[in-house]
Amino acid sequence: MGSETLFFLTAALLPVAAVSGWFFGRRDLANYRVRRDQHAQIATDYFKGLNYLLHDRPDKAIEVLVKVLEVESETVETHLALGNLFRRRGEVDRAIRIHQNLVARTTLDVQHRGQALLELSLDYMRSGLFDRAENLFLELLELKMFQPQALRHLIDIYQQEQDWDKALEVSARLEAVNGENLSSERAHFLCEQAQTQLDRNNRQEALELLERALAADRKCVRASLLCAGIAIANREYELGIQHLKRVEHQDIEFIAETIGPLVKCYRALDRMDDLREYLGRLAALRAGVSPVLMMAELTYEHDGLADAKRYIVQELKIRPTIKGIDRLIDYALHGALGESREDLLILKETALRLIASKATYKCAHCGFSGRSIHWQCPGCKRWNSSKPIHGIEGE
């Protein structure tokens, strides 16, 4: 190609280039104006949505904000936060609508879709729709997303449904995923299964489950108490004593739960001297007032009122408790007459009212208290967090 030809083509293309530049410049300007107008509309809609929220019109707010989502996918995080806000406020239906809308979007990236699935699962759980929540959590596990959260919430669902087999399976998976130690929880799941077998009078099946519970958590007091109950029911009193004495080394705060069954076992074996020796050791350990009260009762049976009274007075000097004072009043009432007796009866009634009005168990995590033992706290749903209350008004 000659220089003249090259010059001619260049000269011919210059106007075309100029026209193309003008055209594309106009198009870019138009696109810019469209994007600017869109962003301006989005900002307007967001302010409108927030205004609806401030004036307690959440339905209108959702309508406006979902409309914005259809225009601008970068607002996903805002909608996730909005849905969470509604769920925390107890407006779960609205949270479900927002999260369902997110999940339905085909343009959502994988991470945001997983987050939306997780939030929708939590919405369903809050609504009591456990089957729907379970399916979504299982979907997250298949996607290998948010696995610890999904597994933990599945355990919560199976606990509420009392599906202990699935709870055991999922807890093992959670331990494998993040190394969390769930031995205590697994022991209680097995104890729940054992209790079901006991309710059906299947003692051998229950014992096998309790052995697995103790293998999972050697400090499981509940398993020891249930084993002792089975042994006593089978009149295997020596074995019952072994199970009950194990509680001292598992968690001495629960020693009060063993006193009644221990007395039954030792009486059946006619080994009351051994029982008094054991109770004396527990009392010296300051393991609660229950061993002291039982020791006083046995002293009364064996040595008489005066020795029992001296024993309880000595213990009250070291560790005063309302239950101990009530027992001392009982001893003082023997032989009391006239006005002294009336005064003692008033004190007795006062002590009984104080005892009856006080909780005997309290959750160390959430503070839930009551007069019955709950191996799973009704307040925070934690296992093994409720223990007997110790002190002047308790053990």
C-alpha positions in Angstrom: 0.0 0.0 0.0 1.5 3.4 -1.1 1.7 6.5 1.0 -1.0 8.3 -1.1 -3.4 5.4 -0.5 -2.7 5.3 3.2 -3.3 9.1 3.4 -6.5 8.7 1.6 -7.9 6.0 3.9 -6.8 7.9 7.0 -8.5 11.1 5.7 -11.7 9.1 4.9 -11.8 7.4 8.3 -11.4 10.6 10.3 -15.0 11.8 9.9 -16.2 8.3 10.8 -14.1 8.3 13.9 -15.4 11.7 14.9 -19.0 10.6 14.4 -18.4 7.3 16.3 -16.8 9.2 19.1 -19.7 11.6 19.3 -22.2 8.7 19.2 -20.5 6.6 21.9 -19.9 9.7 24.0 -23.6 10.4 23.8 -24.3 6.8 24.7 -21.9 6.8 27.7 -23.4 10.1 28.9 -26.9 8.6 28.6 -25.8 5.5 30.5 -24.3 7.7 33.2 -27.5 9.7 33.5 -29.5 6.4 33.7 -27.2 5.1 36.5 -27.3 8.5 38.2 -31.1 8.6 38.1 -31.2 5.0 39.3 -29.0 5.7 42.3 -31.0 8.8 43.1 -34.2 6.8 43.0 -32.6 4.1 45.2 -31.6 6.7 47.7 -35.1 8.2 47.6 -36.7 4.8 48.1 -34.4 4.0 51.0 -35.3 7.2 52.8 -38.9 6.5 52.1 -38.5 3.0 53.5 -36.8 4.3 56.6 -39.5 6.8 57.1 -42.1 4.1 57.0 -40.2 2.2 59.6 -39.9 5.2 61.9 -43.7 5.7 61.6 -44.3 2.1 62.5 -45.5 1.0 59.0 -43.3 -2.0 58.5 -45.4 -3.5 55.7 -44.9 -0.4 53.5 -41.2 -0.4 54.5 -40.8 -3.9 53.3 -42.6 -3.2 50.0 -40.4 -0.2 49.2 -37.1 -1.9 50.3 -37.8 -5.1 48.4 -38.5 -2.9 45.3 -35.0 -1.4 45.7 -33.5 -4.9 45.9 -35.0 -5.7 42.5 -33.1 -2.7 41.1 -29.8 -2.9 42.9 -28.4 -6.3 44.1 -25.7 -4.6 46.2 -28.4 -3.9 48.8 -28.5 -7.6 49.9 -26.6 -7.0 53.1 -29.1 -4.3 54.0 -32.0 -6.6 53.5 -30.4 -9.4 55.5 -30.0 -6.9 58.4 -33.6 -5.7 58.0 -34.9 -9.3 58.1 -32.8 -10.0 61.3 -34.2 -6.8 62.9 -37.8 -8.0 62.3 -37.0 -11.5 63.7 -35.4 -10.0 66.8 -38.6 -7.9 67.3 -40.7 -11.0 67.0 -42.2 -10.0 63.6 -41.1 -13.3 62.1 -43.6 -13.3 59.2 -42.0 -10.1 57.9 -38.5 -11.6 58.3 -39.6 -14.6 56.3 -40.9 -12.5 53.5 -37.7 -10.6 53.1 -35.4 -13.7 53.4 -37.7 -15.7 51.0 -37.4 -12.9 48.5 -33.6 -13.0 48.7 -33.4 -16.8 48.3 -35.7 -16.7 45.2 -33.3 -14.3 43.4 -31.3 -16.2 40.8 -28.7 -13.5 40.5 -27.6 -13.8 44.1 -24.0 -14.9 44.5 -23.3 -18.2 46.4 -22.2 -16.6 49.6 -25.2 -14.3 49.9 -27.6 -17.1 49.0 -26.1 -19.2 51.8 -26.5 -16.4 54.2 -30.1 -15.9 53.2 -30.8 -19.6 53.6 -29.3 -19.5 57.1 -31.4 -16.5 58.1 -34.6 -18.0 56.6 -33.9 -21.2 58.5 -33.7 -19.2 61.7 -37.0 -17.5 60.8 -38.6 -20.9 60.5 -37.2 -22.1 63.8 -38.5 -19.0 65.5 -41.9 -19.7 64.0 -41.8 -23.4 65.2 -41.7 -24.7 61.6 -39.0 -27.2 62.5 -39.4 -29.4 59.4 -38.8 -26.4 57.0 -35.9 -25.2 59.1 -34.4 -28.7 59.2 -34.5 -29.0 55.4 -32.8 -25.7 54.9 -30.0 -26.5 57.4 -29.5 -29.9 55.6 -29.3 -28.0 52.3 -26.5 -25.8 53.8 -24.6 -28.9 54.9 -24.8 -30.2 51.3 -23.5 -26.9 50.1 -20.7 -27.0 52.8 -21.7 -23.6 54.0 -22.2 -22.3 57.5 -21.7 -25.9 58.8 -21.1 -25.2 62.5 -24.2 -23.0 62.7 -26.3 -25.4 60.7 -25.2 -28.4 62.9 -25.8 -26.5 66.1 -29.3 -25.5 65.1 -30.1 -29.0 63.9 -29.1 -30.3 67.4 -31.5 -27.7 68.9 -34.3 -28.9 66.6 -33.8 -32.6 67.4 -33.6 -31.8 71.1 -37.0 -30.0 71.0 -38.4 -32.9 69.0 -36.8 -35.4 71.4 -35.2 -37.2 68.5 -32.1 -38.3 70.4 -30.7 -40.6 67.8 -30.4 -37.7 65.3 -29.1 -35.4 68.1 -26.3 -37.9 68.8 -25.5 -38.2 65.1 -25.3 -34.5 64.5 -23.4 -33.7 67.7 -20.7 -36.2 66.5 -20.6 -34.3 63.2 -20.3 -31.0 64.9 -17.4 -32.3 67.0 -15.6 -33.4 63.8 -16.2 -30.1 62.1 -14.9 -27.6 64.7 -13.4 -29.8 67.5 -16.1 -28.7 70.0 -16.3 -31.0 73.0 -20.0 -32.1 73.3 -19.4 -35.1 75.6 -21.6 -33.8 78.3 -24.5 -33.1 75.9 -24.1 -36.6 74.3 -24.2 -38.2 77.7 -27.5 -36.5 78.4 -28.9 -37.5 75.1 -28.1 -41.1 76.0 -29.6 -40.6 79.5 -32.8 -39.3 77.8 -32.9 -42.5 75.8 -32.3 -44.6 78.9 -35.1 -42.8 80.7 -37.5 -43.7 77.9 -36.4 -47.4 78.2 -37.0 -47.2 82.0 -40.5 -45.8 81.4 -41.1 -48.9 79.4 -39.6 -51.1 82.1 -36.7 -52.1 79.9 -33.9 -52.0 82.5 -31.2 -53.9 80.6 -31.6 -51.6 77.6 -31.5 -48.6 79.8 -28.3 -49.9 81.6 -26.5 -50.3 78.2 -27.4 -46.7 77.3 -26.2 -45.4 80.6 -22.9 -47.3 80.2 -22.5 -45.5 76.9 -23.3 -42.2 78.7 -20.6 -42.7 81.3 -18.2 -43.7 78.5 -18.9 -40.4 76.8 -18.7 -38.4 80.0 -17.4 -40.1 83.1 -18.6 -37.1 85.2 -22.2 -37.6 84.3 -24.0 -37.4 87.6 -27.3 -38.1 86.0 -26.1 -41.4 84.6 -24.8 -42.5 88.0 -28.1 -41.7 89.7 -30.1 -43.6 87.1 -27.8 -46.6 87.4 -28.2 -46.5 91.1 -32.0 -46.4 90.7 -31.9 -49.5 88.5 -29.6 -51.4 91.0 -32.0 -50.5 93.9 -35.0 -51.6 91.9 -33.2 -54.9 91.2 -32.3 -55.1 95.0 -28.6 -55.0 94.1 -27.9 -52.6 97.0 -24.1 -53.0 97.1 -24.0 -52.0 93.4 -26.4 -49.2 94.1 -24.0 -47.8 96.8 -21.1 -48.0 94.3 -23.0 -45.9 91.8 -24.1 -43.4 94.4 -20.7 -43.0 95.9 -19.3 -42.2 92.4 -21.3 -38.9 92.5 -18.9 -37.5 95.2 -16.1 -37.6 92.7 -18.2 -36.5 89.7 -19.7 -33.4 91.2 -19.9 -33.1 95.0 -22.5 -30.3 94.7 -25.0 -33.0 93.8 -24.3 -35.1 96.9 -27.7 -34.3 98.4 -29.4 -36.3 95.6 -27.6 -39.4 96.9 -28.5 -39.3 100.6 -32.0 -40.8 100.5 -31.0 -43.7 98.2 -27.9 -44.4 100.2 -29.9 -44.7 103.4 -32.2 -47.2 101.7 -29.2 -49.3 100.5 -27.4 -49.3 103.8 -30.5 -50.2 105.7 -31.3 -53.1 103.4 -27.7 -54.4 104.0 -27.9 -53.6 107.7 -24.7 -51.6 107.5 -25.7 -48.4 109.3 -22.3 -48.0 111.0 -20.7 -47.8 107.6 -23.3 -45.2 106.5 -22.6 -43.0 109.6 -18.9 -43.2 108.9 -19.5 -42.1 105.3 -21.9 -39.3 106.2 -19.5 -38.0 108.8 -16.8 -37.8 106.1 -19.2 -35.9 103.8 -20.2 -33.5 106.6 -16.5 -32.8 107.2 -16.1 -32.0 103.5 -18.9 -29.4 103.9 -20.7 -31.1 101.0 -24.0 -29.5 102.0 -26.5 -29.7 104.8 -28.2 -32.9 103.7 -25.4 -35.2 105.0 -25.5 -33.3 108.3 -29.2 -33.6 108.7 -29.1 -37.3 108.0 -26.2 -37.8 110.3 -28.2 -36.0 113.1 -31.2 -38.2 112.4 -29.1 -41.4 112.7 -27.4 -40.1 115.8 -30.9 -39.5 117.3 -31.8 -43.1 116.4 -28.6 -44.6 117.8 -27.5 -42.4 120.6 -30.6 -40.4 121.6 -31.9 -36.8 121.5 -29.2 -35.1 123.6 -26.4 -36.3 121.3 -28.3 -35.4 118.2 -29.0 -32.0 119.5 -25.3 -31.4 120.5 -24.2 -32.6 117.0 -26.6 -30.2 115.1 -25.6 -27.3 117.4 -21.9 -28.0 116.7 -22.5 -28.1 112.9 -24.6 -24.9 113.0 -21.8 -23.0 114.7 -19.5 -24.0 111.8 -22.0 -23.5 108.9 -25.5 -22.1 109.8 -28.4 -23.0 107.5 -32.1 -22.5 107.7 -32.7 -26.3 107.3 -30.3 -26.9 110.2 -32.1 -24.4 112.4 -35.4 -26.0 111.5 -34.0 -29.4 112.7 -32.7 -27.8 115.9 -36.2 -26.4 116.6 -37.6 -29.9 116.1 -35.2 -31.2 118.8 -36.0 -28.3 121.1 -39.7 -29.0 120.8 -39.3 -32.3 122.6 -40.3 -31.7 126.1 -41.1 -28.0 125.6 -44.3 -26.8 127.3 -46.4 -23.7 127.6 -45.2 -20.4 126.3 -41.8 -21.8 125.3 -43.5 -24.4 123.1 -45.7 -21.7 121.4 -42.6 -19.6 120.7 -40.8 -22.5 119.2 -43.8 -23.4 117.0 -43.8 -19.8 115.7 -40.1 -20.1 114.8 -40.8 -23.5 113.3 -43.5 -22.1 111.0 -41.3 -19.2 110.0 -38.4 -21.6 109.1 -40.7 -23.8 107.1 -42.1 -20.8 105.1 -38.6 -19.6 104.4 -37.6 -23.1 103.2 -40.7 -23.5 101.1 -40.3 -20.1 99.4 -36.7 -20.6 98.3 -35.6 -22.2 95.1 -33.3 -25.2 95.6 -31.7 -25.3 92.1 -30.3 -22.5 90.0 -28.8 -22.3 86.5 -25.2 -21.0 86.6 -25.6 -19.6 83.1 -28.9 -17.7 82.9 -30.0 -17.7 86.6 -33.2 -19.7 86.1 -34.2 -21.2 89.5 -36.8 -23.6 90.8 -37.5 -26.3 93.3 -37.0 -29.3 90.9 -33.9 -30.4 89.2 -33.7 -29.8 85.4 -30.8 -31.5 83.7 -31.5 -29.2 80.8 -32.2 -25.6 81.9 -35.7 -24.5 80.8 -34.4 -21.0 80.4 -31.3 -21.1 78.4 -31.6 -24.8 77.2 -28.1 -25.6 78.4 -27.3 -29.1 79.8 -25.9 -29.6 83.2 -25.9 -25.9 84.1 -28.5 -26.2 87.0 -27.1 -27.2 90.3 -28.3 -27.3 94.0 -28.1 -23.9 95.7 -25.6 -23.9 98.6 -25.5 -21.4 101.5 -27.6 -20.4 104.4 -30.9 -20.7 102.5 -29.9 -23.9 100.6 -27.6 -26.8 101.0 
